[in-house]
Amino acid sequence: MNIFLYELKAYRKSTFIWTGALIVLVILFMSMFPSISNEINEFKKLLEGFPEGVRKALGIQVDSIGSLNGYYSYIFLYITLCGAIQAMNLGISISSKEIREKTADFLLTKPVTRTKILSSKILAALTSLLFTNIVYVIAAITVANVVKVENFSLYVFLLISLTLFFNQLIMFAVGIITAVIFPKVKSVISLSLGVVFAFFLIGMVAAAEEATRYLSPFKYFDYSYIMNHEGYEWSFLILGMFLIVLSLIGSFVIYNKKDIHTV
């Protein structure tokens, strides 16, 4: 039994749906850019009427929103939110599916180790996320070139787009260890939405203070910083990698030692 291929096939439909949803979002949001660009002064006045705390929470940079990358960085927060739900859903599903569906006894009696089982599941999920990001980036670049009103930095556009994958890796890893610690998940999507929106709300509150940015993965990437420096903030990049590695190691340790109830 090839667990990797089985899991890849099992999540094929949901991967296509989530990928399609991200593409629809970027098309919908970016299609508004030409109209906003034509009336950018009025749009900036409207945004300036918002309190500074609200603008920070929503990731609005008034000075740069008239450029394609500036506008993209604003709407990208909501694309990332959608992608985070996909990743969290995958992370929770792969390590709790057998317990929810009461098929753990079938899987665990096969001549494969628990490490091999979890590794195959993780690789299948990562393949799905990688597919989503490759298709999304291609679609996003295509849409950007269609709606652009002037030249833009493709490199910065890619840097912003790639943060989707990094955020998904964090949420995916958190989802795995959450499901390993609390295996009796009745509703995967409900738990996924709850955890992701909790991080999202924390990120909105944390936007006002630099130190509190560490509490939410949604704030690990400052798009204004990316546009100005054409790179990422290393402190947050290292923290994100640390969370991913720590969560995955913890998941393997717990999964290998825990008692898994069968029927």
N, C-alpha and C positions, 0 to 999 in steps of 0.2 A: 504493500500500500504506500503510494507516494503522497505523504501528507502535504507537502508543499503544493503540488498540483491540485490536490483535492481542495485545499483551502483557497487557492487562487481561483478555482472555478466557483467555489461557494460564494465568494465576494465579488464575482465578476459583475453581476447585475447592479449591485449597490455602488460599485466603483464607477460604472458608466453613468449612473444617475447623479452622483455627486460631482463628477467631472462636468456633466452637462449643466448642472446647476451653477457651477462656478463660471462657466463660459457665458451662460445667460446673464449672470450678474454683471460681468465685465462689459458685455455688449450693451446692456441696459444703461449702466452708469456712464460709460464712455461715450455713448451716443448723445448724451446731454452736453458734452464738452464744447462742441462748436457754438451752440446757442449761448452757453455761459461765457465763452471767450468773447463773443460779440458784445456782450453787455457786462463785461468784467467790472467796470467801475461801479455800476449799480449793485452788482453782486457783492463786491467788497464792502460797500457801505452797509449792506444788509448784515454781513458777517460781523462787521465792527460793532454793530449794535448788541451783539451777544456779550455777556460778561466774559472776562478773560479766562476765568476758571472753566466755564462751559466750553470755550474754544479749545482749551488744552485737553479737556476730557474727551472731546470729539476728534481731536487730532487736526484741528483746522489751523493752517498757517496762512493768514490773510495775504502776506507779502508775495507768497509763491503760488497761490492757488490759481493764478491766471495762466501759468505754464502747464503744459501737459503733464509733466512729472509731478508738479505740485498738486494738481487736481487728482492725479492717479494715487498719490500718497494718501490723500484724504479718503477717497472711496475704498482704498485697499483695506482699510481697517475692517470693513464689513465683509469683504471677500475672505479675509483671514478668519473672521468669526465663523463663517460657513465652513471653511476648510478645517478649522479646529474641531468642530462638531463631528465631521467625518472621521478625523483621526482618533478622537476620543471614543467614538462609537466602535471603531475597529479594535482599539486597544482593549476595551472592556469585553468585546465579543469573543475575541480569540481565546481568552483564558477562562471564560465562564460558560462558553457555549455547551460543552459536554455536561456540565452540572445542571444547567437550565433544561436541557433536552433529555437528561437522564441517559446519556450514552457513554458516560465515563468508563464504565466497566468494559465496554466493547473496545475502546481505544487503549486503555491502560493494560489490557491483557495481551496486546500485541508485542512481538519481540523487538520493541524499540524503547529506548530510555526516555525518561521525562524531559531530559535536556534536549534530545533530538525532537521530541514532539513540540516543545515550546519554540525551539529554534526554527523549525519548519514553518510554524504558524507566523512567527515574527517576520521571517523572510518573505512569506506570501503577502502579508499585510504591507510591508515596506515596498514590495513590487507594485502593489495597487496604488500606494501613495505616490510613488515615483512616476507611474503612468499618468496619474491625475495631474501632477505638476508639469510634466513635459507637454502634455496636450494643452493645459491651461496657458503656459508661457507662450507657446506657438500661437494660440488664439489671441492672447492679449497683445502680442506684438503686431499681429495682423490688424486687429481693431485699432490700435494706436496709430498705425500708419495710415489707416483710412480716415480717421477723424482729426488728425493733426492739422493745425492751422499754421504751424511753423516748425522748423527742425527742433528735435529734442535729443537729449543724450540717451542713446540706447543702452549704454553701460549702466547708467543710474537706474533706468527703467528695469533692467534685469536684476540689479541689486535689490530693488524694492520687491520685485516679483519672487525672488528666491527666498525671501523671508517667510513666505507662505510655507514652504517645505520645512524650514527650520522650526517654525511654530508647530507645525503638524507633528514633527518628530517628538517635540516636548510633550504635547498633549497625548500622543500615542503611548509614550513611555509611562506617563502618569496614569493613563487608562489601564495599562497592563497591570501595574502594581496595585492599583485600586481594586481590580477584579480578583487578583490573587489573594489579597488580604480579606476582601469581602466577596466571596464567591457566589453567595446566594442572591444573585441579581435578578429581580423579577422583571424589570423593564430596562433594557440597555439604553434605549433612546432617552428615557426620562432621566436616568442617571447622567448620561452624557451631556444633555442640555443643562442640567443642574450644575455640574462641575464647570463646564465651559463658561456659562453665564456668570457664575460666581467669580471666576478669574477675570472675566470681561468687566464686571462692575468694579472689582478691586482695582483693575487697571485704570478705569475712568476716575476713581477717587484718587489713585496714586499719581495721576498726571500732574497734580499740583505741587508735589514734592519730589525732588530727585531721588532721595534715599528710598522712598516707598516704591519706586519703579521695580525694585528687585522682587516684589511680592507677586507680580503678574507677568507671565510670558508675553502678554499682549503689548507690554511696554518695553520689552528688551531691545526693540529696534525703533530708534527715533528717526523717522523718515526725513525730518528736517536736517538732521546730522548726516544722513546718507547722501542727501542732495548736495550739501555743502562740502563734505569731505570725501565723497565717492568711496565710502567704506563703512564698516560696522564698528561699533564700540566694543573693543576687545573684552572689557570687563563683563559685559552682558553676554557676549558670545561664549566666553569660557564658562560662565555660570550656567548657561543653557546646556552646553555640552556635559557639564558636571551632573546636572539634573537627569539628563538622558541616560548617561552611563550608570549613575547610582540607582535609578529606577529599574533599569534592565537587570543589573546585577542582583538587586534585592528581589526582583521577580523570580529569577532563576533559583535563588537560594530558598525562598519560601515555597515555590512550586515543587521543588524536589523533596522537601522535607514534610510538607503538610499532608494530613490525612484527607483523601478525597473520597467522599461517600459515594457508593454505587448502589444500584437497585438490585 
